[in-house]
Amino acid sequence: MEYFAFKWHITDSCDQRCQHCYIFSEKNHTILKEMSWTELESVFDNCLNMCKKTNRIPYFYITGGDPILHSRFWDIMELFRSHNISFTILGNPFHLTDEVCKKLKDHGCERYQLSIDGLRETHDAMRKKGSFDTTIEKLKCLHNAGIRSAIMTTVSGVNADEMPGIIDLVVENKVNVFAFARYAPTSFEKSTHLTPERYRELLEVCWQKFEQYRESGTSFNLKDHLWVLFLHEKGLFTIPENLNDDIIYDGCNCANCHLTILPKGDVYACRRFESNIGNAFNENLYDIFTGKKMDAYRGYDKFEKCNSCELKRFCRGCPAVTYGYTGNFYGSDPQCWKKIAG
């Protein structure tokens, strides 16, 4: 049985004001919302009912803001424990202690994702003074509790040159999983654009680092779908033979196997761009997932550049990044370096 992922934003409250944050970057988010307990229980049941109908196993990525700042956070943890459902938390480091991490583990937390968006000076400038050192320090709390650590980096022109140092850092600190992704741009990100050629160079540098640390114990998640193009060019990914013409085999999972739920109940096809398709407080998630608004993101024949590429069913770049630059989900990925004839 396959998993279905819910990225569940239970609160907007946060200790940081990151320059590239969905919530705060455009300075137009004046009211911080927190789901009430009644709303939380309703959404939780909605998620479970949808998975029953689709014969999927639910998996939750609990986030915010910083989810631990929710006033009923430990009640939420108990809700998951009572249903024997494991989960990942995407949060900040500031409230993690040995005691808190042990408690998280006891409630079913498998993995805790933190962010490193540069070396110390860059990271703290983007997030909060002291955030870098606190993040590194709290990795030990997670590991001592038996929770797998994950580090995510949001890459842009601001920190691209620091990526080799970041990779050294995560390996040195025995991080379990490392990944990076391009941010679906806010106005901040648009001013720090990476050209396709520069991004291709960055992937090459990172790949050499990944190879260097192949036996390190850190798993490198190739999150960006342009890795498919990169590996194909290097002869490390080969398109299988005898494929079914009607099947999309890999690439962006938008409208496929995940939903995002925001504190106001709004349901997004993808959190990385404006894609509201319903509301979990008053609509059935199954109906939202199978409805016409979600179908708007399943037009695989609409991709302008990818339709002429042999990697279409495996890549398609990042439509959210494309939308951030162009307003067109099906446009050409601004960091894709592949030249398409005609």
Secondary structure, DSSP 8 states (H G I E B T S, - for coil): --EEEEEEE-B---S---TT-TTTTTS---S--B--HHHHHHHHHHHHHHHHHHT-EEEEEEESS-GGGSTTHHHHHHHHHHTT--EEEE--STT--HHHHHHHHHTTEEEEEEE--SSHHHHHHHS-TTHHHHHHHHHHHHHHHT-EEEEEEEE-TTTGGGHHHHHHHHHHTT-SEEEEEE----HHHHTT---HHHHHHHHHHHHHHHHHTTTSS-EE---STHHHHHHHHTTS----SS--TT---SS--TTTSEEEE-TTSEEES-TTS--EEEETTTS-HHHHHTSHHHHTT--GGG-TTGGGSTTTTT----HHHHHHHHS-TTS--TT-------
